[in-house]
Amino acid sequence: MTEVASLANRLIEAPSVTPATGLVFDVMEAMLAPLGFEIHRFTRGEGDPGSEEAPVENLFAIRRGPEGSKHFSFAGHLDVVPPGDGWTSAPFAPEVRGELLHGRGAVDMKGAIACMVKAVKHVPQDAGTISFIITGDEEGPALHGTRALIDYMNEQGIRPDLCLVGEPTSVNRLGDMMKIGRRGSVNIWLTVEGTQGHVAYPHLADNPLPKLVAMLAELDALDLDHGTDWFQPSNLEITEIEVGNPAHNVIPAKARARISIRFNDLHSGASLSERVGSIAEKHGGSALPIISGEPFLTPPGEFSQIIADAVKAETGIEPEASTSGGTSDARFLRAVCPVIEFGLCNATMHKTDEAVALADLDTLSRIYTRIAKAALAMD
């Protein structure tokens, strides 16, 4: 087993179902401290386990270069989704079978973090400042994770020049895709109040369902946009309809629904929430939006070219610059500095028997070394 695979092994062996605290951060600290990093760990959240306020641990590590040098950050998360049942081997007992390392987090994203750690060993300290922005709350509510780390950096007057998030962006082979942006996300809960009554006496009741159906029909028919040069069209999806009426002969008093909108940079969460709210009100209902992220774009330029050059040098292929997929913590880091996501193949992330190719770990660590060196050498 190579050094980077051994590092991934150590991280996978530390169970860290979101929200992560404790052991996995001990392992991370033990990896970085010998490399000259100053390490700050802190916990946010004081709620009960399983709640959105459950405690979350975060780690910020920095190895300072010469005064005035560039500052490059690696960012990622040590928490993982619950493993579920049906694994061939225990999810937190990493196992090599053939050319693959199996275990929860192998791809998303303990494998990539291991590659980052291995990569910085080959970046001289006098090349510039390198930091790690590592959370235990990316797969969960993301309330006390990267946002808390950004608050900490602001308090300390720390501001990276560039940031790479190690999400598994590759699709068919390592290096075929990087994410230069992501769409925004807003979920909106819709409610229509009525008056309960007997179905045989509808004039004595007020059925909220026809109003909700009309509201959803108008929302579903919206043509939000046709996409942009870098973003696919925004899409609105109806994700839940709920009445909770156990009786066949009762007109319900209330009907609810939920929609989810993934939107490009032609919109904001606020503008879409206002638009949906107006339609809901028109049909006698109300809307409660929760915006989980705004769209962002790091336009193709020197940073994306650095990544493309590093990938081509190690794999011979040119990565596609994309904004597809869901959200990541890059939606928060965008407020700090230009950010791009690049990492392992995503075919098995969140799946049973999650696995990473051993060869990809070695290749990605070399790519990350090239990226860090080139980013620190930028004018």
N, C-alpha and C positions, 0 to 999 in steps of 0.2 A: 504494500500500500504506500502511495506517495505521501509526501508531507501534507499537501493540501487536502487529500482524502482523509488523512488522520485528523486534521483540524475539523473537518466536517463531521467526522465520526464523534468527536468529543462534544460538539454542539448538539448533534442529534440525540446523543445519550442522555442529555439533560431535558427531561420533559418540560414543555413550556406552552401548554395549551393556553390560548389567550384568555385573560390578560396574564402575561408572564412576569414572574418575579423570581428572585433568589438564585438558584443553582446555575441556571444557564448564563446569568450575568457574572457569576463567579468564574465560570469557564472563560467567558469573553475577556474579563479583566486579566485573568492569568495569561491569556494569549498576548494581550497588548502591552502589559506593564514591562516585560523584558525588552520590548522594542523601543522603549523611551517615551511612551505616551503618558501624559498626565490624565488621570481618569477621575471623572466625577459621576457618581451614581446617586439618583434620588427617586423617590416614590411619590406619586400623586394619586389622589382618590382615597376616600375614606368610607366608602359604602360597603354593603354586604357582598360576599362572593356571588357572582352571577348578575349583579346589578351593573348599570352603566357607570356607577361611581366606585366600582371595585378597585382596589389598589393596583397600580401599574408601575412597573419599574422602568427607568430609562437610564441610558449611559451616554455620556459625551466624553470622548477621548481626543486629546490633541498632542501632536508632536510638533513643536515650534521650530520653524526654520529661521534663517537670518532676518533681522529687522527689515521690514519693507518688502519681503519676498511674497510671492503668490501663496494663496491659501486654497487648497483643494480638499473637498469633503467626499467621503463615501457615506452613504446613508442606507439604512435598511431596518429590518425588524427581526427579532428573535422569537416572537410569539408565532404559534402555528394554530391551524384549525384542529378541532377534535379529530382523532384518527378514524373513529367509526370501527365497524366490525369487518371481518373477512380478510384480514392481512395474512399473507403467507408466513411471515415472520413478525415478531413483536415490533410495533411501530417505533418504539424508542430504544430498540436494541438493533442498531444498524448492522446490516448484513450485506456482504458482497456476494452477488450471484452472477457469475459470468463477468461481463464488463460493466456491471451496474452496481451502484451503492444504493441500497434500499433503506428507507426510514422516513418518518414524518418530518418534513422540513428539508429533505435532501435538495429539493428544487426551490421551494418557496419558504424561506430563502436562506437557510443556514449554509447551504452549499456555496452560494454567492458570497456570503460573509466570510467564509473560510478562504475563498479566493482573494478577497480584499486584504485579509490579514497576511496571507502569503505574499501578495503583491507588494505591500509596503516594505517588506524586508529588502526589496531590491531597489528602493528609492532612497538615495542618500539624503540624510537630514539637511544638508546644506542646499538641497534642491528647492526647498520651500516648506511651508507648513501643511501638514496633513491632519485631518480630523475624521472621527467616526461619529455619526449621528444615529444612534441605535435605540429603538423603542421596543417595548413589550406590548404595545397596543396598536397594531395596524389591522389585524384581522377582526378586531372587535369594534366597539363604538368609536375608537380613535379620538376620544375626548381628552385623555391625559397622557398622550404619547408624544408624537412629533411636535404638536402644538406647544406642549410644555417644554420640550427641548429648545424650540425656537425662542420661547420666553427666556429660558436660561441664557442662551447665546446673546440675546439682546441686553440682558442685565449685565453680562460680562463684557459687552462691547466687542463680541466676536462675530465676524461676518465673512464667510467664505466667498471666494471669487466665483467658484464653480462647484456644482454638486452632481454626483452620479448616484442614482438609486439603483440598487442591484436586483430589481424585480425580474422575474423570468420572462423576458420579452421575445426570446427566439421561438420560432414556430416549428419549422421542419428540420433545421440544423442550427447549431450554435453560430450566432453571428448574422442570421438572415434578417433580423429586425431590431431596431431601436425605437423607443418612444420619445418623440420630441414634444409631445403635448398629450393632453387628455381632455375628454369632454367633461363638462360639469354634470352634477347630479342633484336632482331635487325630488323628494317624495312628498306627495300632497294627500292628506286625508280629507275626504269629502263627506259631508253629513247633510241629510235632508230630514227635517222634523215634520211629523204629521199628527194625526189624531187617530188613536186606536178605535176600532169599531167592528161590528158584525158585518160580514161580507154581504149579507142579505139586506143590509140597510146602509148602503154606501153614502147616502146623503147625510147621514149622521156622523160620518168619519171623514178623514182627509188622508188619502193613501199617498205616502211619500215615494213609493216605488216608480210610478210613471214619471215623476219629476226627476228622480235620479237617473232613470233610463234616458230621458231626453238630454239631461246634462252630459252623461257619458257619451251619448251619440254625437253631440256637438264637439266635445273634446276629442273624441276619436277621429273626427273628420278634419281636425286642424292640420293645415299644411304649414309647419313651422318654418321650414326653409329648405333649400336644395343643396346644402353643403357649401364648403368654401374650398380654396386651394389646398388646404391641409386637413380639413375636417369633413367627415361624412355628415349627411343630413341629421338634424336633431330628430329624436323619436320619442313619442309619448305612448306609454303602454298602460293599460288598465290591469292592475295586478291583484285586486281583491274587490269582491262585492259581498256585503254581509248584511243580513237582516235579523237573523236570530229569532225567527218566528216558528215555534214548534206546532202551531195550530193551523189547520187547513181552512178554518172558517173565520179567521180573525184578520182584519186589516191591520198591519203593523203601525206602530207609532213612530218608528224611526228606521231609516235606511242609510247605510254607510258604504263607502267605496274608497279605494286607494289607487292613485296613479303614480307612475314613476316616469320622470323625464330625464333623458340623457341629452345634453345640449352642447352645441358648439359655441364659438366665441362671437356669434352674432347676437347672443342673448346673455342675460345674467339670471341668477337664481331669483332675484327680486322681481325682475320684469316678467318672468314666466309665472311666478306666484301671483302677481297682480292680475295678469291676464286670466289665469284659471279662476282666481277669486271672483272676477267680474262675471264669468260664465256661470259659476256656481250660484252667485247671488241672483242672476237673471232667472234661474230655475228654482228659486226659493231655498237655496242651500247655503252652506258655508264651507270654507276651505282652510285647512291648517297645514302650511308648508313647513318642511324641514329641509334646509339646504345642506347637503353633505359635502359639496365642493363646487368651486367655480372652474370654468375651463381655463386652460393655460396653454401657451405655445412658446417654445424656445426656437425661434426661427432658425432654419438651417444657416450655418455660418462656421466660424472657426472651431467652436466646441464640437459640433456634430461631425465636422471633418476630422478632428482628432480621433474621435471614436471610430469613424469609418476607416481611417488609415490604420489604426491599431488592429481592427478586425481583419482587414485585408492582409496585413502583414503576417498574421497568425493562421488565418483560415483560407485566404485566397478569394474570399467573396466580399461583395459590397452590401452592407446592411441597408434594408429599406427603412426610410424615415417615416414613421407612422404615428397616428394619434388614436388608433383604434383601441378597443377594449374598455375595461372598467376603470375605476379610480384607484389611486395609490396615494401614498403620503407625499408624493411630488406635488400634489395640489396645495399642500401647506408650504413646502420648501420653495415653491415658486416665488414667494414673497421675500425670500432672503437673497437669492441669486439665481442665475440661469441654471436650470436643472434638466437633465436627460436621464432616461431609464435604459439600462442595458444589462442583460443577464442571461441565464441558462434557458434551455428549452422548456416550454411550459406544458407539454403534453400530459404530464402526470401530476401537476400541482393540484392539491386538495383531493386527490384520488386515493383509493386503496392501493397499497404497494407503490407509493410514490418513490421515484428513483431517478438518479442522475448518472450519466455516463462518466466513468472515472477519467477518461481522456478529456472530456469537456471541462472537468474541474482544473486540470493542468493547463489546458488552453486558455480558459477564462482568466486564470491567475496571471498568465503572461500578458493577456490583453489589458487587464487592469493595470499592470505595471507600466505598460506603454502609455496608457491614457494618463495616469497620474504624472509621469515624467513630462509628457508633452504639455499637459495643462499647467504645470508649475513653470514651464519654460515660456509660456505665452507672454507677449509684450504687454 
